[in-house]
Amino acid sequence: MPIQKAAVIGAGIGGLTTAIGLRQAGVDVRVYERRTEPSRLLTGGGFMLWHNVFVALRKLALDEQVSKVGSEIVFHEFRSDRGRRLARWAIAPESRRIGAPAVALRRSDLNALLLEEAGDAVVMGAQCVGFEQDADGVTVRFADGSTDRADVLVGADGMRSAVRSTLRRGHDMAPRYAGYTAWQAIAELPGEDVVPSGTFFNLWGRGGLRFLYCRLNEQEVYWDAITSDRASAAFDMFRKDKRAVMCETYDDWPGPVPQILAATRDEAILPIDIADRPPDREPAWGHGRVVLVGDAAHPMTLNLSQGAGQAIEDGVVLSGLLAEGPDVGAGLAAYERVRRERVDAMVRGAYRIGELGKLSGPLACRARDAFMWAVFGTFAKKGTYRLMMNFDH
Ligand SMILES: Cc1cc2nc3c(=O)[nH]c(=O)nc-3n(C[C@H](O)[C@H](O)[C@H](O)COP(=O)(O)OP(=O)(O)OC[C@H]3O[C@@H](n4cnc5c(N)ncnc54)[C@H](O)[C@@H]3O)c2cc1C
């Protein structure tokens, strides 16, 4: 029998997309979110969504709305920490060929749009602490002692998912720390002359440092500074002022990096230790009537800008297959069959890029610059597009 009622845990990008898809298919769905206020979901820095995400969102008739809240990317440029251009990808022709854009946007704008679309399906202040399943359904348990019963349970509760740990009966591996920290923020920096719109800049430096930035709108620029352990350890132990740590770490980098940091408020900076889960050690994403999506299933490092993109693809595919039937078991088996290979390749690819970014010494970095100059504009671009567009919803 096709499903009638679904419970989704987590009102992040993956959970909301899944719920919107199920709702559009006529399924009675509730999204349970542990945070108490919707405003607590509207946080975070900037974000890239690539073409594949808009192809997926078209299935839910959300592609145009989402692209409108962001700023379209027309070039993706790689540079060294001396300002030397290593490669430049023309994105606009790819957008025309694929029929979908690549867009930089505020994470909070995407969350707000998805929250509004999910409407009264979202229940705030509901922390899932576990579940029990039987042949007829799943009973979800919450921290306040309440329960809910559904035909299927979707764990979209992020990297440290409660649904995942119940599914693994306490025998889950910890996420793998990638060896670097991303410090992300949005800076108030008007002026096309400092940071022009339309280009996603990706600077690779010595000492395991990188700096990514992109204009979001006329006023704001988002950035991610990726540092080796040392900078975040220095922050943890001795320093309170994150902006001072960033300015010191990047003081000899070319413009506009120092200007961007100078234009950022200290409170706006959020350091996040980057982690993933190696796909080779990963058991099935679900069992019985319970399944995982997004970071709960397959957290990946940020290097391909695809973590949220893959959470969105998960939600679109899973909701479509569950609505199609014939039953929960068939839908969940098809979901993993369709998604697993593609997502595993993304997790591995993103991890490999991160390893390249960790190179530290001047000689190794010079060799890496030469390698990037030789292959990033051609083979690396082709390979990335092949990986990104290799799907069939
Ligand atoms: C620095 C950085 C930059 C990134 N840049 C990009 C990018 O440019 N493009 C891109 O596509 N991806 C990017 N990502 C990846 C992206 O942020 C994640 O992959 C994505 O947010 C995962 O979404 P999710 O819905 O699976 O999980 P989450 O966003 O983690 O959402 C999980 C939700 O579940 C809730 N929750 C948790 N536990 C419970 C519980 N027990 N009960 C109820 N609710 C619960 C949480 O409060 C949260 O709201 C980046 C990540 C980082 C760290």
The ligand as a Tripos MOL2 file, in Angstrom:
@<TRIPOS>MOLECULE
LIG
   53    58     1     0     0
SMALL
NO_CHARGES

@<TRIPOS>ATOM
      1 C1         31.4840   25.7140    5.9720 C.3       1 LIG1
      2 C2         30.4930   24.9470    5.1480 C.ar      1 LIG1
      3 C3         30.1870   25.3880    3.8770 C.ar      1 LIG1
      4 C4         29.2610   24.6760    3.0910 C.ar      1 LIG1
      5 N1         28.9890   25.1100    1.8260 N.ar      1 LIG1
      6 C5         28.0920   24.4370    1.0690 C.ar      1 LIG1
      7 C6         27.7710   24.8930   -0.2520 C.ar      1 LIG1
      8 O1         28.2890   25.9100   -0.7120 O.2       1 LIG1
      9 N2         26.8730   24.1830   -0.9720 N.ar      1 LIG1
     10 C7         26.2730   23.0430   -0.4750 C.ar      1 LIG1
     11 O2         25.4620   22.4350   -1.1980 O.2       1 LIG1
     12 N3         26.5720   22.5860    0.7620 N.ar      1 LIG1
     13 C8         27.4500   23.2490    1.5440 C.ar      1 LIG1
     14 N4         27.7290   22.8070    2.8120 N.ar      1 LIG1
     15 C9         27.0800   21.5570    3.3210 C.3       1 LIG1
     16 C10        25.6910   21.8430    3.8890 C.3       1 LIG1
     17 O3         25.7210   22.8880    4.8230 O.3       1 LIG1
     18 C11        25.0950   20.5920    4.5430 C.3       1 LIG1
     19 O4         25.3770   19.4590    3.7840 O.3       1 LIG1
     20 C12        23.5750   20.7360    4.6880 C.3       1 LIG1
     21 O5         23.2530   21.8380    5.4900 O.3       1 LIG1
     22 C13        22.9630   19.4680    5.2640 C.3       1 LIG1
     23 O6         21.5780   19.6660    5.4300 O.3       1 LIG1
     24 P1         20.7230   18.6380    6.2900 P.3       1 LIG1
     25 O7         19.3040   19.1170    6.1790 O.co2     1 LIG1
     26 O8         21.0260   17.2460    5.9060 O.co2     1 LIG1
     27 O9         21.2440   18.7870    7.7950 O.3       1 LIG1
     28 P2         21.2730   20.0390    8.7830 P.3       1 LIG1
     29 O10        21.4060   21.3140    8.0480 O.co2     1 LIG1
     30 O11        22.3000   19.7160    9.8150 O.co2     1 LIG1
     31 O12        19.8180   20.0530    9.4690 O.3       1 LIG1
     32 C14        19.4730   19.1440   10.4780 C.3       1 LIG1
     33 C15        18.2850   19.7130   11.2780 C.3       1 LIG1
     34 O13        17.8610   18.7150   12.1920 O.3       1 LIG1
     35 C16        17.6560   19.3100   13.4720 C.3       1 LIG1
     36 N5         17.8500   18.2420   14.4750 N.ar      1 LIG1
     37 C17        19.0230   17.6640   14.8380 C.ar      1 LIG1
     38 N6         18.7900   16.6910   15.7540 N.ar      1 LIG1
     39 C18        17.4480   16.6560   15.9510 C.ar      1 LIG1
     40 C19        16.6040   15.8510   16.7830 C.ar      1 LIG1
     41 N7         17.1030   14.8860   17.5600 N.pl3     1 LIG1
     42 N8         15.2680   16.0780   16.7420 N.ar      1 LIG1
     43 C20        14.7310   17.0650   15.9420 C.ar      1 LIG1
     44 N9         15.5030   17.8500   15.1490 N.ar      1 LIG1
     45 C21        16.8320   17.6430   15.1470 C.ar      1 LIG1
     46 C22        18.7060   20.4100   13.5370 C.3       1 LIG1
     47 O14        18.3670   21.4080   14.5000 O.3       1 LIG1
     48 C23        18.6610   20.9470   12.1100 C.3       1 LIG1
     49 O15        17.6800   21.9320   11.9370 O.3       1 LIG1
     50 C24        28.6430   23.5090    3.6150 C.ar      1 LIG1
     51 C25        28.9540   23.0780    4.9080 C.ar      1 LIG1
     52 C26        29.8650   23.8000    5.6730 C.ar      1 LIG1
     53 C27        30.1700   23.3260    7.0680 C.3       1 LIG1
@<TRIPOS>BOND
     1     1     2 1
     2     2     3 ar
     3     2    52 ar
     4     3     4 ar
     5     4     5 ar
     6     4    50 ar
     7     5     6 ar
     8     6     7 ar
     9     6    13 1
    10     7     8 2
    11     7     9 ar
    12     9    10 ar
    13    10    11 2
    14    10    12 ar
    15    12    13 ar
    16    13    14 ar
    17    14    15 1
    18    14    50 ar
    19    15    16 1
    20    16    17 1
    21    16    18 1
    22    18    19 1
    23    18    20 1
    24    20    21 1
    25    20    22 1
    26    22    23 1
    27    23    24 1
    28    24    25 2
    29    24    26 1
    30    24    27 1
    31    27    28 1
    32    28    29 2
    33    28    30 1
    34    28    31 1
    35    31    32 1
    36    32    33 1
    37    33    34 1
    38    33    48 1
    39    34    35 1
    40    35    36 1
    41    35    46 1
    42    36    37 ar
    43    36    45 ar
    44    37    38 ar
    45    38    39 ar
    46    39    40 ar
    47    39    45 ar
    48    40    41 1
    49    40    42 ar
    50    42    43 ar
    51    43    44 ar
    52    44    45 ar
    53    46    47 1
    54    46    48 1
    55    48    49 1
    56    50    51 ar
    57    51    52 ar
    58    52    53 1
@<TRIPOS>SUBSTRUCTURE
     1 LIG1         1 GROUP 0 **** ****
